[in-house]
Amino acid sequence: MTVTPIFRSRRAPVGWLLALGYAAAVALHAAAAPRARLPAWLALLLPFYWVLHWAAHLLALSDLVRDPTHWRKTEHGAAQRRNTLGTQPIWAQQVARTPAE
């Protein structure tokens, strides 16, 4: 039995659609990168990011099967995100509008 590549088999349209979808996602992220002040080449790492998501899903699924009541919590404030838009978060705007008592 010989193995034919997905692009030359009867399932060729599926393979081409898959490749087109990956290319469209990478192109979209590359186009949005300057607005986020990121380098456009970073979009090429998107498939590796998807692999990391897959690994996280497997870890979560294994945790769910082994111990359904266990919860891996992340410390709040462990990751600080810079404000690239120069705006305040919604909760900060609401606190600023509340009159002092």
Secondary structure, DSSP 8 states (H G I E B T S, - for coil): -----TTTSTTHHHHHHHHHHHHHHHHHHHHHTTTTT--GGGGGGHHHHHHHHHHHHHHHHHHHHH-TT------TTSS----SS----HHHHHHHHS---
